């Protein structure tokens, strides 16, 4: 924490000049790409803003005006960005999550029902009315690193009628759906399996 700017949040009286330069606490001649932009938001005295903390509440982006302007009702702790055909949700530190759980790092690529269903959850909110279906251009990418978090079950065959009640990749969600009925882990019966967290999902409708 004394040498690295990503170790902990700064406190009153901090001195940025005390952080090390380069790619180690000892300091070195390492060079990087320059930072082109930074987006900043601050919570009020009661908290609720984007801040460090333990899973699942830490590093959780609030549902802001950008998300709302894009028609997003559940941003899954992610930053909302407009795309040509919809929007992208991304959270690079702890990943996207819903109701305290991450998403399966299997069956999450472009065109998967799991990714398309996550987009339905984001746009319409849990239990919402689906007025326009997602396209097969929807897709997600997991963050690199350890498989550290419990997750909603999505590692089933696309179109699996026998697992549609428990697996988020089995079929497309319909109006009035309840995401919380999906199993957690890597089976319909539920287990303690952990996966890498979902870093971003692209949504088009």
C-alpha positions in Angstrom: 0.0 0.0 0.0 2.9 2.4 0.5 4.2 1.9 -3.1 1.3 0.9 -5.3 -1.6 3.2 -6.3 -4.0 0.2 -6.7 -3.5 -1.3 -3.2 -6.0 0.7 -1.2 -8.1 3.9 -1.4 -6.3 7.1 -0.5 -7.0 8.9 2.7 -6.9 12.5 3.7 -3.4 13.9 3.6 -2.0 11.4 1.0 1.1 12.1 -1.0 0.9 10.6 -4.5 4.6 11.4 -5.0 5.5 8.6 -2.5 4.2 5.8 -4.9 6.9 3.9 -6.8 7.5 4.5 -10.5 7.7 1.6 -12.9 6.4 -2.0 -12.4 7.6 -2.8 -8.9 7.8 -1.4 -5.4 11.5 -1.1 -5.8 11.0 1.2 -8.9 12.4 0.5 -12.3 12.5 1.9 -15.9 9.3 0.2 -17.1 7.2 2.2 -19.6 3.4 1.8 -20.4 0.8 3.3 -22.7 -0.4 6.6 -21.5 -3.9 7.0 -19.8 -6.3 8.6 -22.3 -9.2 9.2 -20.0 -10.6 8.5 -16.6 -14.3 8.5 -15.5 -14.9 9.5 -11.9 -18.0 9.2 -9.7 -18.3 9.9 -6.0 -20.8 8.6 -3.4 -22.4 10.9 -0.9 -21.9 10.7 2.9 -24.1 7.6 3.1 -21.9 5.7 0.6 -23.3 3.7 -2.3 -20.6 4.8 -4.8 -18.0 2.8 -6.7 -15.5 1.9 -4.0 -13.1 -0.9 -2.7 -14.7 -3.6 -0.7 -15.2 -7.4 -0.4 -17.3 -9.5 -2.8 -20.1 -9.0 -3.8 -20.6 -5.3 -2.9 -17.1 -3.9 -3.6 -16.2 -2.3 -6.9 -19.9 -2.2 -7.9 -20.8 0.6 -10.3 -24.1 2.3 -9.5 -27.0 2.5 -12.0 -26.2 5.9 -13.4 -27.8 8.3 -15.9 -25.8 6.7 -18.8 -27.3 3.3 -18.0 -30.8 4.7 -17.7 -30.5 6.6 -21.0 -29.6 3.3 -22.7 -32.7 1.6 -21.2 -30.7 -0.6 -18.8 -32.6 -1.5 -15.6 -30.0 -3.8 -14.0 -26.4 -2.9 -14.8 -24.9 -5.9 -12.8 -22.4 -3.6 -11.2 -21.0 -2.6 -14.6 -20.2 0.5 -16.5 -22.7 1.1 -19.3 -21.4 2.1 -22.7 -23.4 2.8 -25.9 -22.6 0.6 -28.9 -23.9 0.7 -32.5 -26.6 -1.9 -31.8 -27.1 -1.7 -28.1 -24.8 -1.4 -25.1 -21.9 -3.0 -23.3 -21.6 -3.6 -19.5 -18.1 -4.0 -18.1 -16.5 -4.2 -14.6 -12.7 -4.8 -14.8 -11.9 -5.3 -11.1 -14.5 -7.8 -9.6 -16.6 -8.5 -12.6 -20.4 -8.4 -13.3 -22.7 -10.0 -10.8 -26.3 -10.4 -9.9 -27.8 -11.0 -6.4 -24.3 -11.8 -5.0 -23.2 -14.3 -7.6 -21.1 -14.2 -10.7 -21.9 -15.9 -14.1 -20.6 -19.1 -15.6 -17.3 -18.8 -17.5 -18.4 -21.6 -19.8 -21.0 -21.1 -22.6 -20.6 -17.3 -22.4 -19.3 -16.5 -25.9 -21.0 -14.7 -28.8 -24.4 -16.2 -29.6 -24.7 -18.2 -26.4 -28.1 -18.2 -24.7 -26.4 -17.4 -21.4 -25.0 -14.1 -22.8 -28.3 -13.3 -24.5 -30.2 -14.0 -21.3 -27.8 -11.8 -19.2 -28.6 -9.1 -21.7 -32.3 -9.6 -21.1 -31.7 -9.4 -17.4 -29.8 -6.2 -17.8 -32.3 -4.4 -20.2 -35.5 -5.5 -18.6 -34.6 -6.3 -15.0 -35.5 -9.5 -13.2 -39.1 -10.4 -13.9 -39.4 -7.8 -16.6 -41.4 -7.8 -19.8 -39.3 -8.7 -22.8 -40.5 -6.5 -25.6 -37.6 -6.9 -28.0 -35.4 -10.1 -28.0 -31.6 -10.0 -28.0 -29.7 -10.9 -31.1 -27.0 -13.6 -31.5 -24.4 -10.9 -31.5 -24.6 -10.8 -27.7 -21.5 -12.3 -26.0 -19.4 -12.1 -22.8 -15.8 -12.3 -21.8 -14.5 -13.6 -18.5 -11.7 -11.9 -16.7 -8.3 -13.6 -16.4 -7.1 -14.9 -13.1 -8.3 -17.3 -10.5 -11.7 -19.1 -10.6 -12.7 -17.4 -7.3 -16.4 -16.8 -7.2 -19.6 -18.9 -7.0 -21.8 -18.4 -10.0 -25.1 -19.0 -11.6 -25.2 -22.3 -13.5 -24.8 -21.8 -17.3 -22.7 -24.7 -18.5 -25.4 -26.7 -20.2 -26.1 -27.4 -23.9 -27.8 -24.6 -25.7 -31.4 -25.7 -26.2 -31.4 -28.3 -23.4 -35.1 -28.7 -22.6 -34.3 -30.9 -19.6 -32.3 -28.1 -17.9 -34.3 -25.0 -18.8 -35.5 -24.6 -15.3 -32.0 -24.6 -13.8 -29.5 -23.5 -16.4 -29.2 -20.0 -17.9 -27.9 -21.3 -21.3 -30.8 -23.7 -22.0 -33.3 -21.4 -23.6 -34.1 -17.7 -24.0 -35.9 -16.1 -21.1 -39.5 -15.0 -21.5 -41.4 -12.1 -19.9 -41.9 -12.6 -16.1 -38.8 -14.7 -15.7 -37.1 -15.1 -12.3 -33.3 -15.4 -12.7 -33.0 -16.4 -9.0 -34.6 -19.8 -9.8 -31.4 -20.8 -11.8 -29.1 -23.2 -9.9 -25.7 -22.0 -8.6 -22.5 -23.9 -9.4 -21.9 -26.5 -12.1 -25.0 -28.7 -12.0 -28.8 -28.5 -11.8 -28.7 -29.7 -8.3 -26.3 -26.9 -7.3 -22.8 -27.2 -5.8 -19.9 -25.0 -4.6 -18.1 -24.7 -7.9 -16.3 -21.4 -8.5 -15.4 -19.7 -11.8 -13.6 -16.7 -13.2 -15.8 -13.6 -13.0 -17.5 -12.1 -16.1 -15.6 -9.0 -17.1 -18.0 -7.7 -19.8 -21.0 -8.5 -21.9 -22.0 -7.0 -25.2 -25.8 -6.6 -25.7 -27.7 -6.0 -28.9 -31.4 -6.2 -29.6 
